[in-house]
Amino acid sequence: MEISLDIIKDKVECLQAYDFNELERTIEDRIGINKALMLRVKQVQHQVTYHPILNKMLYSAVVHFTVD
């Protein structure tokens, strides 16, 4: 039996929420989790869209993590 461990070099996570503060907390949680994997934030992109059916704003973010 052979065990192979590969290093994660890049990781992209897509997150969304109907409240900006909730999205911010989610991003901070994901940053903490990925620090354990020795990944740091390389780039964050965010966007706001109006959801006409729910009559709410939808906040989304794409977070790119990379190796230190």
Distance bins in CASP14 RR format, pairs under 12 A and 6 or more apart:
PFRMAT RR
TARGET T0000
AUTHOR 0000-0000-0000
RMODE 2
METHOD distances of the structure
MODEL  1
7 37 0 0 0 0 1 0 0 0 0 0 0
7 38 0 0 0 0 1 0 0 0 0 0 0
7 39 0 0 0 0 0 1 0 0 0 0 0
7 66 0 0 0 0 0 1 0 0 0 0 0
7 67 1 0 0 1 0 0 0 0 0 0 0
7 68 0 0 0 0 0 1 0 0 0 0 0
8 34 0 0 0 0 1 0 0 0 0 0 0
8 36 0 0 0 0 0 1 0 0 0 0 0
8 37 1 0 0 1 0 0 0 0 0 0 0
8 38 0 0 0 0 1 0 0 0 0 0 0
8 39 1 0 0 1 0 0 0 0 0 0 0
8 40 0 0 0 0 0 1 0 0 0 0 0
8 65 0 0 0 0 1 0 0 0 0 0 0
8 66 0 0 0 0 1 0 0 0 0 0 0
8 67 1 0 0 1 0 0 0 0 0 0 0
8 68 0 0 0 0 0 1 0 0 0 0 0
9 37 0 0 0 0 0 1 0 0 0 0 0
9 38 0 0 0 0 0 1 0 0 0 0 0
9 39 0 0 0 0 1 0 0 0 0 0 0
9 40 0 0 0 0 0 1 0 0 0 0 0
9 42 0 0 0 0 0 1 0 0 0 0 0
9 64 0 0 0 0 0 1 0 0 0 0 0
9 65 0 0 0 0 1 0 0 0 0 0 0
9 66 1 0 0 1 0 0 0 0 0 0 0
9 67 1 0 1 0 0 0 0 0 0 0 0
9 68 0 0 0 0 0 1 0 0 0 0 0
10 34 0 0 0 0 0 1 0 0 0 0 0
10 37 0 0 0 0 0 1 0 0 0 0 0
10 39 0 0 0 0 1 0 0 0 0 0 0
10 40 0 0 0 0 0 1 0 0 0 0 0
10 41 0 0 0 0 0 1 0 0 0 0 0
10 42 1 0 0 1 0 0 0 0 0 0 0
10 43 0 0 0 0 0 1 0 0 0 0 0
10 63 0 0 0 0 0 1 0 0 0 0 0
10 64 1 0 0 1 0 0 0 0 0 0 0
10 65 1 0 0 1 0 0 0 0 0 0 0
10 66 1 0 1 0 0 0 0 0 0 0 0
10 67 1 0 0 1 0 0 0 0 0 0 0
11 30 0 0 0 0 1 0 0 0 0 0 0
11 31 0 0 0 0 0 1 0 0 0 0 0
11 33 0 0 0 0 0 1 0 0 0 0 0
11 34 1 0 0 1 0 0 0 0 0 0 0
11 37 1 0 0 1 0 0 0 0 0 0 0
11 38 0 0 0 0 0 1 0 0 0 0 0
11 39 1 0 1 0 0 0 0 0 0 0 0
11 40 0 0 0 0 0 1 0 0 0 0 0
11 41 0 0 0 0 0 1 0 0 0 0 0
11 42 0 0 0 0 1 0 0 0 0 0 0
11 43 0 0 0 0 0 1 0 0 0 0 0
11 62 0 0 0 0 0 1 0 0 0 0 0
11 63 0 0 0 0 1 0 0 0 0 0 0
11 64 1 0 0 1 0 0 0 0 0 0 0
11 65 1 0 1 0 0 0 0 0 0 0 0
11 66 1 0 0 1 0 0 0 0 0 0 0
11 67 0 0 0 0 1 0 0 0 0 0 0
12 30 0 0 0 0 0 1 0 0 0 0 0
12 34 0 0 0 0 0 1 0 0 0 0 0
12 39 0 0 0 0 0 1 0 0 0 0 0
12 41 0 0 0 0 0 1 0 0 0 0 0
12 42 0 0 0 0 1 0 0 0 0 0 0
12 43 0 0 0 0 1 0 0 0 0 0 0
12 44 0 0 0 0 0 1 0 0 0 0 0
12 45 0 0 0 0 0 1 0 0 0 0 0
12 61 0 0 0 0 0 1 0 0 0 0 0
12 62 1 0 0 1 0 0 0 0 0 0 0
12 63 1 0 0 1 0 0 0 0 0 0 0
12 64 1 0 1 0 0 0 0 0 0 0 0
12 65 1 0 0 1 0 0 0 0 0 0 0
12 66 0 0 0 0 1 0 0 0 0 0 0
13 26 0 0 0 0 1 0 0 0 0 0 0
13 27 0 0 0 0 1 0 0 0 0 0 0
13 29 0 0 0 0 0 1 0 0 0 0 0
13 30 1 0 1 0 0 0 0 0 0 0 0
13 31 0 0 0 0 1 0 0 0 0 0 0
13 32 0 0 0 0 0 1 0 0 0 0 0
13 33 0 0 0 0 1 0 0 0 0 0 0
13 34 0 0 0 0 1 0 0 0 0 0 0
13 37 0 0 0 0 0 1 0 0 0 0 0
13 39 0 0 0 0 0 1 0 0 0 0 0
13 41 0 0 0 0 0 1 0 0 0 0 0
13 42 0 0 0 0 0 1 0 0 0 0 0
13 43 0 0 0 0 0 1 0 0 0 0 0
13 44 0 0 0 0 0 1 0 0 0 0 0
13 45 0 0 0 0 0 1 0 0 0 0 0
13 60 0 0 0 0 0 1 0 0 0 0 0
13 61 0 0 0 0 1 0 0 0 0 0 0
13 62 1 0 0 1 0 0 0 0 0 0 0
13 63 1 0 1 0 0 0 0 0 0 0 0
13 64 0 0 0 0 1 0 0 0 0 0 0
13 65 1 0 0 1 0 0 0 0 0 0 0
14 23 0 0 0 0 0 1 0 0 0 0 0
14 26 0 0 0 0 0 1 0 0 0 0 0
14 27 0 0 0 0 0 1 0 0 0 0 0
14 30 0 0 0 0 0 1 0 0 0 0 0
14 44 0 0 0 0 0 1 0 0 0 0 0
14 45 0 0 0 0 1 0 0 0 0 0 0
14 46 0 0 0 0 0 1 0 0 0 0 0
14 47 0 0 0 0 0 1 0 0 0 0 0
14 60 1 0 0 1 0 0 0 0 0 0 0
14 61 1 0 0 1 0 0 0 0 0 0 0
14 62 1 0 1 0 0 0 0 0 0 0 0
14 63 0 0 0 0 1 0 0 0 0 0 0
14 64 0 0 0 0 0 1 0 0 0 0 0
15 22 0 0 0 0 1 0 0 0 0 0 0
15 23 1 0 0 1 0 0 0 0 0 0 0
15 24 0 0 0 0 1 0 0 0 0 0 0
15 25 0 0 0 0 0 1 0 0 0 0 0
15 26 1 0 1 0 0 0 0 0 0 0 0
15 27 1 0 0 1 0 0 0 0 0 0 0
15 28 0 0 0 0 0 1 0 0 0 0 0
15 29 0 0 0 0 1 0 0 0 0 0 0
15 30 1 0 0 1 0 0 0 0 0 0 0
15 31 0 0 0 0 0 1 0 0 0 0 0
15 44 0 0 0 0 1 0 0 0 0 0 0
15 45 0 0 0 0 0 1 0 0 0 0 0
15 46 0 0 0 0 1 0 0 0 0 0 0
15 47 0 0 0 0 0 1 0 0 0 0 0
15 58 0 0 0 0 0 1 0 0 0 0 0
15 59 0 0 0 0 1 0 0 0 0 0 0
15 60 1 0 0 1 0 0 0 0 0 0 0
15 61 1 0 1 0 0 0 0 0 0 0 0
15 62 1 0 0 1 0 0 0 0 0 0 0
15 63 1 0 0 1 0 0 0 0 0 0 0
16 22 0 0 0 0 1 0 0 0 0 0 0
16 23 1 0 0 1 0 0 0 0 0 0 0
16 26 0 0 0 0 1 0 0 0 0 0 0
16 27 0 0 0 0 0 1 0 0 0 0 0
16 46 0 0 0 0 1 0 0 0 0 0 0
16 47 0 0 0 0 1 0 0 0 0 0 0
16 48 0 0 0 0 0 1 0 0 0 0 0
16 49 0 0 0 0 1 0 0 0 0 0 0
16 51 0 0 0 0 0 1 0 0 0 0 0
16 56 0 0 0 0 0 1 0 0 0 0 0
16 57 0 0 0 0 0 1 0 0 0 0 0
16 58 1 0 0 1 0 0 0 0 0 0 0
16 59 1 0 0 1 0 0 0 0 0 0 0
16 60 1 0 1 0 0 0 0 0 0 0 0
16 61 1 0 0 1 0 0 0 0 0 0 0
16 62 0 0 0 0 1 0 0 0 0 0 0
16 63 0 0 0 0 0 1 0 0 0 0 0
17 23 1 1 0 0 0 0 0 0 0 0 0
17 24 0 0 0 0 1 0 0 0 0 0 0
17 25 0 0 0 0 1 0 0 0 0 0 0
17 26 1 0 0 1 0 0 0 0 0 0 0
17 27 0 0 0 0 1 0 0 0 0 0 0
17 29 0 0 0 0 0 1 0 0 0 0 0
17 46 0 0 0 0 0 1 0 0 0 0 0
17 48 0 0 0 0 0 1 0 0 0 0 0
17 49 0 0 0 0 0 1 0 0 0 0 0
17 51 0 0 0 0 0 1 0 0 0 0 0
17 56 0 0 0 0 0 1 0 0 0 0 0
17 57 0 0 0 0 1 0 0 0 0 0 0
17 58 1 0 0 1 0 0 0 0 0 0 0
17 59 1 0 1 0 0 0 0 0 0 0 0
17 60 0 0 0 0 1 0 0 0 0 0 0
17 61 0 0 0 0 1 0 0 0 0 0 0
18 26 0 0 0 0 0 1 0 0 0 0 0
18 48 0 0 0 0 0 1 0 0 0 0 0
18 49 0 0 0 0 0 1 0 0 0 0 0
18 50 0 0 0 0 0 1 0 0 0 0 0
18 51 1 0 0 1 0 0 0 0 0 0 0
18 54 1 0 0 1 0 0 0 0 0 0 0
18 55 0 0 0 0 0 1 0 0 0 0 0
18 56 1 0 1 0 0 0 0 0 0 0 0
18 57 1 0 0 1 0 0 0 0 0 0 0
18 58 1 0 0 1 0 0 0 0 0 0 0
18 59 1 0 0 1 0 0 0 0 0 0 0
18 60 0 0 0 0 0 1 0 0 0 0 0
19 25 0 0 0 0 1 0 0 0 0 0 0
19 26 0 0 0 0 0 1 0 0 0 0 0
19 48 0 0 0 0 0 1 0 0 0 0 0
19 56 0 0 0 0 1 0 0 0 0 0 0
19 57 0 0 0 0 1 0 0 0 0 0 0
19 58 0 0 0 0 1 0 0 0 0 0 0
19 59 1 0 0 1 0 0 0 0 0 0 0
20 26 0 0 0 0 0 1 0 0 0 0 0
20 27 0 0 0 0 0 1 0 0 0 0 0
20 46 0 0 0 0 1 0 0 0 0 0 0
20 47 0 0 0 0 0 1 0 0 0 0 0
20 48 0 0 0 0 1 0 0 0 0 0 0
20 56 0 0 0 0 0 1 0 0 0 0 0
20 57 1 0 0 1 0 0 0 0 0 0 0
20 58 0 0 0 0 0 1 0 0 0 0 0
20 59 1 0 1 0 0 0 0 0 0 0 0
20 60 0 0 0 0 0 1 0 0 0 0 0
20 61 0 0 0 0 1 0 0 0 0 0 0
21 27 0 0 0 0 0 1 0 0 0 0 0
21 28 0 0 0 0 0 1 0 0 0 0 0
21 59 0 0 0 0 1 0 0 0 0 0 0
22 28 0 0 0 0 0 1 0 0 0 0 0
22 29 0 0 0 0 0 1 0 0 0 0 0
22 56 0 0 0 0 0 1 0 0 0 0 0
22 57 0 0 0 0 0 1 0 0 0 0 0
22 58 0 0 0 0 0 1 0 0 0 0 0
22 59 0 0 0 0 1 0 0 0 0 0 0
22 60 0 0 0 0 0 1 0 0 0 0 0
22 61 0 0 0 0 0 1 0 0 0 0 0
23 29 0 0 0 0 0 1 0 0 0 0 0
23 30 0 0 0 0 0 1 0 0 0 0 0
23 44 0 0 0 0 0 1 0 0 0 0 0
23 46 1 0 0 1 0 0 0 0 0 0 0
23 47 0 0 0 0 0 1 0 0 0 0 0
23 48 0 0 0 0 1 0 0 0 0 0 0
23 57 0 0 0 0 0 1 0 0 0 0 0
23 58 0 0 0 0 1 0 0 0 0 0 0
23 59 1 0 1 0 0 0 0 0 0 0 0
23 60 1 0 0 1 0 0 0 0 0 0 0
23 61 1 0 0 1 0 0 0 0 0 0 0
23 62 0 0 0 0 0 1 0 0 0 0 0
23 63 0 0 0 0 0 1 0 0 0 0 0
24 30 0 0 0 0 0 1 0 0 0 0 0
24 31 0 0 0 0 0 1 0 0 0 0 0
24 44 0 0 0 0 0 1 0 0 0 0 0
24 46 0 0 0 0 1 0 0 0 0 0 0
24 59 0 0 0 0 1 0 0 0 0 0 0
24 61 0 0 0 0 1 0 0 0 0 0 0
24 63 0 0 0 0 0 1 0 0 0 0 0
25 31 0 0 0 0 0 1 0 0 0 0 0
25 32 0 0 0 0 0 1 0 0 0 0 0
25 59 0 0 0 0 0 1 0 0 0 0 0
25 61 0 0 0 0 0 1 0 0 0 0 0
26 32 0 0 0 0 0 1 0 0 0 0 0
26 33 0 0 0 0 0 1 0 0 0 0 0
26 44 0 0 0 0 0 1 0 0 0 0 0
26 46 0 0 0 0 0 1 0 0 0 0 0
26 59 0 0 0 0 1 0 0 0 0 0 0
26 60 0 0 0 0 0 1 0 0 0 0 0
26 61 0 0 0 0 1 0 0 0 0 0 0
26 63 0 0 0 0 1 0 0 0 0 0 0
27 33 0 0 0 0 0 1 0 0 0 0 0
27 34 0 0 0 0 0 1 0 0 0 0 0
27 41 0 0 0 0 1 0 0 0 0 0 0
27 44 1 0 0 1 0 0 0 0 0 0 0
27 45 0 0 0 0 0 1 0 0 0 0 0
27 46 0 0 0 0 1 0 0 0 0 0 0
27 59 0 0 0 0 0 1 0 0 0 0 0
27 60 0 0 0 0 0 1 0 0 0 0 0
27 61 1 0 0 1 0 0 0 0 0 0 0
27 62 0 0 0 0 0 1 0 0 0 0 0
27 63 1 0 0 1 0 0 0 0 0 0 0
27 64 0 0 0 0 0 1 0 0 0 0 0
27 65 0 0 0 0 0 1 0 0 0 0 0
28 34 0 0 0 0 0 1 0 0 0 0 0
28 35 0 0 0 0 0 1 0 0 0 0 0
28 41 0 0 0 0 0 1 0 0 0 0 0
28 44 0 0 0 0 0 1 0 0 0 0 0
28 61 0 0 0 0 0 1 0 0 0 0 0
28 63 0 0 0 0 0 1 0 0 0 0 0
29 35 0 0 0 0 0 1 0 0 0 0 0
29 36 0 0 0 0 0 1 0 0 0 0 0
29 63 0 0 0 0 0 1 0 0 0 0 0
30 36 0 0 0 0 0 1 0 0 0 0 0
30 37 0 0 0 0 0 1 0 0 0 0 0
30 39 0 0 0 0 1 0 0 0 0 0 0
30 41 0 0 0 0 1 0 0 0 0 0 0
30 44 0 0 0 0 0 1 0 0 0 0 0
30 61 0 0 0 0 1 0 0 0 0 0 0
30 62 0 0 0 0 0 1 0 0 0 0 0
30 63 1 0 0 1 0 0 0 0 0 0 0
30 64 0 0 0 0 0 1 0 0 0 0 0
30 65 0 0 0 0 1 0 0 0 0 0 0
31 37 0 0 0 0 0 1 0 0 0 0 0
31 39 0 0 0 0 1 0 0 0 0 0 0
31 40 0 0 0 0 1 0 0 0 0 0 0
31 41 1 0 0 1 0 0 0 0 0 0 0
31 42 0 0 0 0 0 1 0 0 0 0 0
31 44 0 0 0 0 1 0 0 0 0 0 0
31 61 0 0 0 0 0 1 0 0 0 0 0
31 63 1 0 0 1 0 0 0 0 0 0 0
31 64 0 0 0 0 0 1 0 0 0 0 0
31 65 0 0 0 0 1 0 0 0 0 0 0
32 38 0 0 0 0 0 1 0 0 0 0 0
32 39 0 0 0 0 1 0 0 0 0 0 0
32 40 0 0 0 0 0 1 0 0 0 0 0
32 41 0 0 0 0 1 0 0 0 0 0 0
32 63 0 0 0 0 0 1 0 0 0 0 0
32 65 0 0 0 0 0 1 0 0 0 0 0
33 39 0 0 0 0 1 0 0 0 0 0 0
33 63 0 0 0 0 0 1 0 0 0 0 0
33 65 0 0 0 0 1 0 0 0 0 0 0
34 40 1 0 0 1 0 0 0 0 0 0 0
34 41 1 0 0 1 0 0 0 0 0 0 0
34 42 0 0 0 0 0 1 0 0 0 0 0
34 63 0 0 0 0 1 0 0 0 0 0 0
34 64 0 0 0 0 0 1 0 0 0 0 0
34 65 1 0 1 0 0 0 0 0 0 0 0
34 66 0 0 0 0 1 0 0 0 0 0 0
34 67 0 0 0 0 0 1 0 0 0 0 0
34 68 0 0 0 0 0 1 0 0 0 0 0
35 41 0 0 0 0 1 0 0 0 0 0 0
35 65 0 0 0 0 1 0 0 0 0 0 0
35 67 0 0 0 0 0 1 0 0 0 0 0
35 68 0 0 0 0 1 0 0 0 0 0 0
36 65 0 0 0 0 0 1 0 0 0 0 0
37 65 1 0 0 1 0 0 0 0 0 0 0
37 66 0 0 0 0 0 1 0 0 0 0 0
37 67 0 0 0 0 1 0 0 0 0 0 0
37 68 0 0 0 0 0 1 0 0 0 0 0
38 65 0 0 0 0 1 0 0 0 0 0 0
38 66 0 0 0 0 0 1 0 0 0 0 0
38 67 1 0 0 1 0 0 0 0 0 0 0
38 68 1 0 1 0 0 0 0 0 0 0 0
39 63 0 0 0 0 0 1 0 0 0 0 0
39 64 0 0 0 0 1 0 0 0 0 0 0
39 65 1 1 0 0 0 0 0 0 0 0 0
39 66 1 0 0 1 0 0 0 0 0 0 0
39 67 1 0 0 1 0 0 0 0 0 0 0
39 68 1 0 0 1 0 0 0 0 0 0 0
40 63 0 0 0 0 0 1 0 0 0 0 0
40 64 0 0 0 0 0 1 0 0 0 0 0
40 65 1 0 0 1 0 0 0 0 0 0 0
40 66 1 0 0 1 0 0 0 0 0 0 0
40 67 1 0 0 1 0 0 0 0 0 0 0
40 68 1 0 1 0 0 0 0 0 0 0 0
41 61 0 0 0 0 0 1 0 0 0 0 0
41 62 0 0 0 0 0 1 0 0 0 0 0
41 63 1 0 0 1 0 0 0 0 0 0 0
41 64 1 0 0 1 0 0 0 0 0 0 0
41 65 1 0 0 1 0 0 0 0 0 0 0
41 66 0 0 0 0 1 0 0 0 0 0 0
41 67 0 0 0 0 0 1 0 0 0 0 0
41 68 0 0 0 0 0 1 0 0 0 0 0
42 62 0 0 0 0 0 1 0 0 0 0 0
42 63 0 0 0 0 1 0 0 0 0 0 0
42 64 1 0 1 0 0 0 0 0 0 0 0
42 65 1 0 0 1 0 0 0 0 0 0 0
42 66 1 0 1 0 0 0 0 0 0 0 0
42 67 0 0 0 0 1 0 0 0 0 0 0
42 68 0 0 0 0 0 1 0 0 0 0 0
43 61 0 0 0 0 0 1 0 0 0 0 0
43 62 0 0 0 0 1 0 0 0 0 0 0
43 63 1 0 0 1 0 0 0 0 0 0 0
43 64 1 0 1 0 0 0 0 0 0 0 0
43 65 0 0 0 0 1 0 0 0 0 0 0
43 66 0 0 0 0 1 0 0 0 0 0 0
44 60 0 0 0 0 0 1 0 0 0 0 0
44 61 1 0 0 1 0 0 0 0 0 0 0
44 62 1 0 0 1 0 0 0 0 0 0 0
44 63 1 0 1 0 0 0 0 0 0 0 0
44 64 1 0 0 1 0 0 0 0 0 0 0
44 65 0 0 0 0 0 1 0 0 0 0 0
45 59 0 0 0 0 0 1 0 0 0 0 0
45 60 0 0 0 0 1 0 0 0 0 0 0
45 61 1 0 0 1 0 0 0 0 0 0 0
45 62 1 0 1 0 0 0 0 0 0 0 0
45 63 0 0 0 0 1 0 0 0 0 0 0
45 64 0 0 0 0 1 0 0 0 0 0 0
46 57 0 0 0 0 0 1 0 0 0 0 0
46 58 0 0 0 0 0 1 0 0 0 0 0
46 59 1 0 0 1 0 0 0 0 0 0 0
46 60 1 0 0 1 0 0 0 0 0 0 0
46 61 1 0 1 0 0 0 0 0 0 0 0
46 62 1 0 0 1 0 0 0 0 0 0 0
46 63 0 0 0 0 1 0 0 0 0 0 0
47 57 0 0 0 0 0 1 0 0 0 0 0
47 58 0 0 0 0 1 0 0 0 0 0 0
47 59 1 0 0 1 0 0 0 0 0 0 0
47 60 1 0 1 0 0 0 0 0 0 0 0
47 61 1 0 0 1 0 0 0 0 0 0 0
47 62 0 0 0 0 1 0 0 0 0 0 0
48 56 0 0 0 0 0 1 0 0 0 0 0
48 57 1 0 1 0 0 0 0 0 0 0 0
48 58 1 0 0 1 0 0 0 0 0 0 0
48 59 1 0 1 0 0 0 0 0 0 0 0
48 60 1 0 0 1 0 0 0 0 0 0 0
48 61 0 0 0 0 0 1 0 0 0 0 0
49 56 0 0 0 0 1 0 0 0 0 0 0
49 57 1 0 0 1 0 0 0 0 0 0 0
49 58 1 0 1 0 0 0 0 0 0 0 0
49 59 0 0 0 0 1 0 0 0 0 0 0
49 60 1 0 0 1 0 0 0 0 0 0 0
50 56 1 0 0 1 0 0 0 0 0 0 0
50 57 1 0 1 0 0 0 0 0 0 0 0
50 58 1 0 0 1 0 0 0 0 0 0 0
50 59 0 0 0 0 0 1 0 0 0 0 0
51 57 1 0 0 1 0 0 0 0 0 0 0
51 58 1 0 1 0 0 0 0 0 0 0 0
51 59 0 0 0 0 0 1 0 0 0 0 0
51 60 0 0 0 0 0 1 0 0 0 0 0
52 58 0 0 0 0 0 1 0 0 0 0 0
END
